[in-house]
Amino acid sequence: MSDAGADARRVEAVRLIRMLAHARQVRIEARVQSSLGDLDLDAEDVLECLCSLTVGEIREEEPDETIPGKEVYVFRKRYQERLLYVKVSIRLPKDHDLKVLSFKSSK
């Protein structure tokens, strides 16, 4: 994929992530839910953080090996004075299924 094509895909992914988080159409993995207390955060914080992600915060992207047609994006996001590692899986061309795979302190 060309750089312009990759850039457009990242912009679309972030737009969809923000839109779905705002609409509360996000599945948060059970292990993420259980670890939020360690950060003194909750599901509302996850949604708020997702709503403010930017393309510039993308650190990695790759196909989701578990579900064809989905992409995994890793962000490093500053939220409430801490740097977080946020990993999501999203399906861009179809139903826009969004799942939070990881949400933890970035080291």
ABEGO torsion letter per residue (X at the ends): XBAAAAAAAAAAAAAAAAAAAAAGBBBBBAAAAAAAAAAGBBAAAAAAAAAABBAAABABBBBBAABBGBBBBBBBBBBGGBBBBBBBBBBAABAGBBBBABBBBBX
